Amino acid sequence: MTAASLTGADSRTEVPLKRRLKRAERARQLKALALVVPLLLFLLFTFAGPIAGMLWRAVDDPEVRQVLPQTVAALASWDGKDLPDERAYAALAGDIQAARAAGTIAIAAKRLNYALNGFRTILTSTARNLKTMPEPGTAKEALGKINPAWRERATWTTIKDAGGPVTSFYLLGALDLVRNADGAIVAAPPDQAIYREVFARTFLISLGVTALCLILGFPVAYLLATLPPGRSNLLMIFVLLPFWTSLLVRTCAWIVLLQSKGVVNDSLHWLGIIDEPLRLIYNRFGVCVAMTHVLLPFMILPLYSSMKAISPAYMRAAASLGAPPLTAFLRIYLPQTLPGIGAGCLLVFILALGYYITPALVGGAADQMISYFIALYTTETANWGLASALGAVLLLATILLALVYGKLVQGQQVTGGMKN
Amino acid sequence: MLKRKTGKIALGFVAAFTASAALATVAHARDLTVVSWGGAYQDAQKKAYFEPFKKTSGVAMNDESWDGGVGVLRAKVQGGAATWDLVQVESDELAVGCEEGLYEKLDYSKIGGEAAYIQPAVNPCGVGAILYDFVLGYDKDKLKDAPKGWADFFDTKKVPGKRGLRQGPKTTLEIALMADGVAPKDVYKVLATDEGVERAFKKLDTIKNDIVWWKAGAQPPQLLASGEVAMTSVYNGRIDSANKNEKKNFGIVWDGALFTLDSWVILKGSPNKDAAYKFLDFAGKADNQSKLSENIAYGTSNKDAAGKLQPAVLKDLPTAPDNIKNAIEINVAFWLENIDRLTERFNKWAAK
């Protein structure tokens, strides 16, 4: 039956049925949309907006353009080969005079100092000593006399690079790269190249903690899923109790346990196993132990829920068909828990990547993860460009991992109808 | 009491970035809001300043606490919905925020004039509130011979055991240079050269494996109490309150102490400027300031405050003549210029 054959039957309206159907459909869709609008708006304002803002800050470069506008304009036509011409010097002198009156010199000085250490002094001392606007044609000479840095090409290329409106400076910095005076991207000086190492450290610690959680959590989840309800509930409370305890409390408890005159060292000493206290805290070991403890429930719960759904009949069937226990476990049981393993590992790993308090309190100076640096630049030194760039790199890496995970899980040929 | 910097976590981060996207809330009349560092210090301030001020002036005010970080203030002011009026800030927060225009320029004529305050306390954007020290702290019950200064701090043969230092280059490099024989007054001259920085790290190398790095002001007294470290750098007020409130027997070496000031600032665009000035005037008076020092071992900014104190109280203050004799002020200008570079350098060194 077609829509056209129906239209004549309906004398009340001229509108074809097909269109009315579409209209009704659209109204339904709109109603459904209206229901999720609050959530969408909430996500937009609290999640997507701030993240977009953060990403924007990683490339935004307004300070120098705002404080030294004439200089930036004058340098636009400069080829960067030799020193710029008198026009640029005069523009700079004018900008400095104006910025000094407005009290904005330090804003540009701060930004330029990131790129060239010592620039803060160059700019502030020049502003202090440039009492009057130099005579036309003598700006170059006058500025060079106040500070010899103005006779260096690098000083000027730094200003040109920082002229905005957008910059790759922070993102490159987050990857230990800098642009040299010729604009080529080169490795940062070795004593300042730390972020790649910190990212690697962050991933390594997260990976280690994830592996530890899996090794420790799997048997616990198995017990939870197979014990009779009474006892498994008791065990579940043991799993959830730390889960409900404050993170700070749990971290500090580890400090009490692991410090050199702590419970563990004292017990070992009393038993005569050690003479000197072992170093269990303020190092990598302490970070891994404390983080594993804190994140363990996130591994156990997904594992438990996937194991709970596995019927014991499968294992019995495998045994009755002659599979030894290990084979039955590896070929029948384990594949069915893979979704739980995947979910647990991803959850723990991504949570571990952003960990801050635990490594800050129980780690040494060489165990600080990327979150420590993001916090440091956000609140203490207020270098939001670098903080955002580090955050952006971390976000990108996390998204890539989640995508890889998605591909892996999709590629799984999980048996037993357990695919999710 | 000062700076539990670990508490700021993602909070500051989230605040910073949501502020940029947040809808500016409508400013409305509210009470004067004074923000300080919390803990024992804020309790002392309540006793000496907040409660008496409310009583005598009749101005309605409430107090909050924060964990520091100029990024937090930047987010507050730029977000256009600052809920704070008066904030107590550290010296680097004062300098950076002043440059960025986050604070109101102070009119000293409303708070007793510049001449009433000690010289380091006077700043166009803020007025000094307290003066406090990073000192060498140790446990008298555990160390028979008192250490003499930073040189002993680096001598693990003479005094075995671990050492506590604040994580990061600031204060750490100055301490290393003083331990290496640089006179306190020359520390920043030496540190301004590449050789000086090398020298500091080389000195740190000698005890690298014996250092426990602390991050929050509450940690060093705990490290001392638990015996984790034999000596540590620590805020002097923390040692004093551990001795008073927890019956500890901690000692302080004042020689080579690093002092710094915390200042009051009025956030830009505050709707309660007049009330804020009234408060600053009240908290700047010598009589009121001496009451603060009686409750907590910090020096204060009014020139005449120390003179109103009992000798027994004065001897434990950073501002006592004997204690400040060989102390140096942490050089804000130096750290503004070099903090990023030296932080990277420090972390490189730590990871080696």
Interface residues (C-beta under 8 A of the other chain):
Chain A: F45 T46 G49 P50 I51 A52 G53 M54 R57 G103 T104 A106 I107 A109 K110 N113 Y114 N117 G118 R120 T121 P190 D191 Q192 A193 I194 E197 V198 R201 Q259 S260 K261 G262 Y282 G354 Y356 I357 A360 L361 G364 A365 A366 Q368 S371 I374 A375 L376 T378 T379 E380 T381 A382 N383 W384 L386 A387
Chain B: K5 T6 K8 I9 A10 G12 F13 V14 A16 F17 T18 S20 A21 A22 L23 G68 G69 V70 G71 V72 R74 D92 V96 E99 E100 G101 K162 Q167 I211 V212 W213 K215 S226 G227 E228 L336 E337 N338 I339 D340 R341 T343 E344 R345 F346 N347 K348 A350 A351
